[in-house]
Amino acid sequence: MLQVTSSLSIDASEIAYDFIRAAGPGGQNVNKVATAVQLRFDLRRSASLTPETKARLASLAGRRLSKDGILVIEAKRYRTQEQNRLDATERLIGLIRKALAQPKPRQATRPGRAAKARRIEAKMRHARIKKIRGTKPTINDA
């Protein structure tokens, strides 16, 4: 079980790890050992999350979410498989925690008197500029 919060845990069977070769630091070892991690979490079939949380997580995931509803997180920051696996898992937990927080509903407000005055002043200033552009220059034959 992967403990996300005190009240939410995700079954380890819902998460799959694939190890792939990663570019970057490590010397010749890079070409021999698959240290990078691809964490796969099937968002659509997850029984641990509510539909609202799944929707928020899908919007937070962005391009990391495949068309099949699988969240893919790649971790290749470190030189060892274990560190990269922990990094990917922590990033998944962070995303889920962010998705669990319900956004506050927006409260509609109206512009204040000063904001209205600034808007009208800007419109008048712009109108004066356009009016000056429209006048033809006079030719003085002196």
PyMOL commands that set and color helices and strands:
alter all, ss='L'
color gray80, all
select helices_A, chain A and resi 12-14+27-31+51-64+81-100+113-134
alter helices_A, ss='H'
color red, helices_A
select strands_A, chain A and resi 2-3+9-10+15-20+36-42+70-75
alter strands_A, ss='S'
color yellow, strands_A
deselect
rebuild
show_as cartoon
